[in-house]
Amino acid sequence: MSRYYRYRLPPWARECIIVCERSTLPIVIFQSVRTIFIPTTFDVILLGILIGIFIAFQLEWF
């Protein structure tokens, strides 16, 4: 099994990953504020998923 290296990807794929990585923090912040003011089950689940994606990007799992 070969290990996944983000730097071996084509330039367009690396650019897509970088854009997604940089846009997750503002989305997480917006969703946190929204969850504080309008807490629904969907908002809490979505916030958990977004935080998981943000952590995965920070640990370079993607």
C-alpha positions as a Markdown table, in Angstrom:
| # | Residue | x | y | z |
|---|---|---|---|---|
| 1 | Met | 0.0 | 0.0 | 0.0 |
| 2 | Ser | 1.5 | 3.3 | -1.0 |
| 3 | Arg | 1.3 | 6.3 | 1.3 |
| 4 | Tyr | -0.7 | 9.3 | 0.2 |
| 5 | Tyr | 1.5 | 12.4 | -0.4 |
| 6 | Arg | -0.4 | 15.6 | -1.2 |
| 7 | Tyr | 2.7 | 17.0 | -2.9 |
| 8 | Arg | 2.7 | 14.2 | -5.6 |
| 9 | Leu | -0.7 | 15.2 | -6.8 |
| 10 | Pro | -1.2 | 17.3 | -9.9 |
| 11 | Pro | -1.1 | 21.0 | -9.4 |
| 12 | Trp | -4.9 | 21.5 | -9.9 |
| 13 | Ala | -5.6 | 18.9 | -7.2 |
| 14 | Arg | -3.1 | 20.5 | -4.8 |
| 15 | Glu | -4.7 | 23.9 | -5.4 |
| 16 | Cys | -8.1 | 22.5 | -4.7 |
| 17 | Ile | -6.9 | 21.0 | -1.4 |
| 18 | Ile | -5.3 | 24.3 | -0.4 |
| 19 | Val | -8.5 | 26.3 | -1.1 |
| 20 | Cys | -10.5 | 23.8 | 0.9 |
| 21 | Glu | -8.0 | 23.9 | 3.7 |
| 22 | Arg | -8.0 | 27.7 | 3.9 |
| 23 | Ser | -11.8 | 28.0 | 3.7 |
| 24 | Thr | -12.6 | 25.5 | 6.5 |
| 25 | Leu | -11.7 | 27.9 | 9.4 |
| 26 | Pro | -14.1 | 30.7 | 8.4 |
| 27 | Ile | -16.9 | 28.1 | 7.8 |
| 28 | Val | -16.3 | 26.6 | 11.2 |
| 29 | Ile | -16.4 | 30.0 | 12.9 |
| 30 | Phe | -19.6 | 30.9 | 11.1 |
| 31 | Gln | -21.3 | 27.6 | 11.9 |
| 32 | Ser | -20.2 | 27.9 | 15.6 |
| 33 | Val | -21.9 | 31.3 | 15.8 |
| 34 | Arg | -24.9 | 30.0 | 14.1 |
| 35 | Thr | -25.1 | 27.0 | 16.4 |
| 36 | Ile | -24.8 | 29.3 | 19.5 |
| 37 | Phe | -27.8 | 31.4 | 18.4 |
| 38 | Ile | -30.0 | 28.8 | 16.7 |
| 39 | Pro | -29.0 | 25.4 | 18.1 |
| 40 | Thr | -30.7 | 22.6 | 16.2 |
| 41 | Thr | -29.6 | 19.0 | 15.9 |
| 42 | Phe | -28.6 | 19.5 | 12.3 |
| 43 | Asp | -26.4 | 22.5 | 13.2 |
| 44 | Val | -24.6 | 20.6 | 16.0 |
| 45 | Ile | -24.0 | 17.6 | 13.8 |
| 46 | Leu | -22.8 | 19.8 | 10.9 |
| 47 | Leu | -20.5 | 21.7 | 13.3 |
| 48 | Gly | -19.0 | 18.4 | 14.5 |
| 49 | Ile | -18.3 | 17.2 | 11.0 |
| 50 | Leu | -16.8 | 20.6 | 10.1 |
| 51 | Ile | -14.5 | 20.5 | 13.1 |
| 52 | Gly | -13.4 | 17.0 | 12.2 |
| 53 | Ile | -12.6 | 18.1 | 8.7 |
| 54 | Phe | -10.7 | 21.1 | 10.1 |
| 55 | Ile | -8.7 | 18.9 | 12.4 |
| 56 | Ala | -8.0 | 16.4 | 9.6 |
| 57 | Phe | -6.6 | 19.3 | 7.5 |
| 58 | Gln | -4.4 | 20.5 | 10.4 |
| 59 | Leu | -3.0 | 17.1 | 10.9 |
| 60 | Glu | -2.5 | 16.7 | 7.1 |
| 61 | Trp | -4.6 | 13.6 | 6.8 |
| 62 | Phe | -6.0 | 15.0 | 3.6 |
